[in-house]
Amino acid sequence: MKIPSTLKKRGLLWIIPGLLVLGLACFAVAVKIVNSIDYRNNDFFTFWLAGHMVTQGGDPYAPAQWLAGHHAYGVTWIPNQAYVYPLPLSLLFAPLGWLSLRQAFIVWVALSILMILAALMLLLKTQTGSAGYAAIPLLAGMALFRPTILTLFHGQISAWLLLVLAVTAYLWEKGQWEWGSLLLPLLMFETGYGTAVYKEVLRRRGVIECAIIRQTGGRILDRYAMADLTAILDDLAPLMNPAWPAKA
């Protein structure tokens, strides 16, 4: 059955007010969350300070500047002596760095809620048949999932990573493998194990003899990460070049 063009136009006219109401609701929830927590001594401060320092010409990897930034805003919780994330992540937060800490936290929480809802919508679109049956379980699961609560109350970037994965899954479901694969490097925005993983894979493939990282403060793979890496490589073994035997 073909939908009349007038009904389509009416539907489009409702989109803008609907998005506006949704945005205001997310903003109101974000304000309530930020007002109920210590937004200074929080995970979000790490991301905001890095973005703020980038906009001011600072170096988040310089320990003296990093610690001075914490002291300038009265932050007493200092988990790291310098910025430990990849530089592109600080560029992602650079626009929020122009805002005050409280304003930036509110905006980020509101955006996180919107990203979670957008990911939910995309995941529903990947479902075969009627997606309505999966909407309520997915929404309830996201709302009650502990990482979701931590993301909103601690200003973490899990919502961003979830959206990247949801968009990738949606594109792959549509057969757009290249476009979906282009998004996967965005998952490296938060990880601190990149070099350690690369070197360990090369060691197991017999390319290098040692996976030690000489960089000061370089992170190593613990036994849990090693076990996960082994499981991944076992799954990928059929695709590997057999001329390079994997070394456990």
Secondary structure, DSSP 8 states (H G I E B T S, - for coil): ----HHHHHHHHHHHHHHHHHHHHHHHHHHHHHHHTS-SSSSHHHHHHHHHHHHHTT--TT-HHHHHHHHHHTT------SS--S-HHHHHHTHHHHTS-HHHHHHHHHHHHHHHHHHHHHHHHHTSSS-THHHHHHHHHHHHH-HHHHHHHHHT-SHHHHHHHHHHHHHHHHTT-HHHHHHHGGGGGGT-S-HHHHHHHHHHHTTS-S-----STT-----HHHHHHHHHHHHHHGGGS-TTS----
